[in-house]
């Protein structure tokens, strides 16, 4: 493809993005009208049945259009959260008086590729008790780990929030980690557009990195920082370049094995 052809395609993307933002603005304007109608009635702000209907029907629309329904659900959950904010906060003549498009000079290399928190891995001394707390009392539900179940591990989710619980019976390395650090967040995984680029960007600023980029059987590109002694937190960076599947238990345990070999 010629440079001219690429520029034309980018121009089409820019036009479609402008139309997309205009559609979002129109949808949010209707939500402001809904908020005004609700103010004069006993209609609650959150209606779970309506939320479930929106998520289910939009997933089907995505399937009909050949779009990954998990991706579509993620988009609409963000949109629903914003409409809820509008209803709770009330309408304003200026929606964001203190915000503007960030100048290019303020954006780091990581800032250009990081998108969201993908998942959180939590090491726990008592897996059964922790699982009960989250599922029986906090409203999370169990989801399968990619590659099948793994002893001593459970994945739980609520909407787009996924956490992986790892107990001492998962492996000797996990037991050693718990004996050394106790229960708590083992690592927080940040979704990035490209793991190789993200790692190169962090290397350029002398970030303390633990691993190279590793690609698993499902096409996840991942790398990790060294555990920060000040906060006790370790960061992972993941790029889902393959199928949109859950995190595999073997991948999580492999990191504990690496940590067991790290002074």
HELIX and SHEET records of a PDB file:
HELIX    1   1 UNK A    3  UNK A   39  1                                  37    
HELIX    2   2 UNK A   48  UNK A   64  1                                  17    
HELIX    3   3 UNK A   69  UNK A   89  1                                  21    
HELIX    4   4 UNK A  104  UNK A  106  5                                   3    
HELIX    5   5 UNK A  109  UNK A  113  1                                   5    
HELIX    6   6 UNK A  127  UNK A  132  1                                   6    
HELIX    7   7 UNK A  133  UNK A  137  3                                   5    
HELIX    8   8 UNK A  168  UNK A  170  5                                   3    
HELIX    9   9 UNK A  172  UNK A  181  1                                  10    
HELIX   10  10 UNK A  195  UNK A  204  1                                  10    
HELIX   11  11 UNK A  249  UNK A  260  1                                  12    
SHEET    1   A 8 UNK A 141  UNK A 143  0                                        
SHEET    2   A 8 UNK A 153  UNK A 158 -1                                        
SHEET    3   A 8 UNK A 161  UNK A 167 -1                                        
SHEET    4   A 8 UNK A 114  UNK A 124  1                                        
SHEET    5   A 8 UNK A 184  UNK A 192 -1                                        
SHEET    6   A 8 UNK A 235  UNK A 240  1                                        
SHEET    7   A 8 UNK A 220  UNK A 224 -1                                        
SHEET    8   A 8 UNK A 214  UNK A 215 -1                                        
END                                                                             
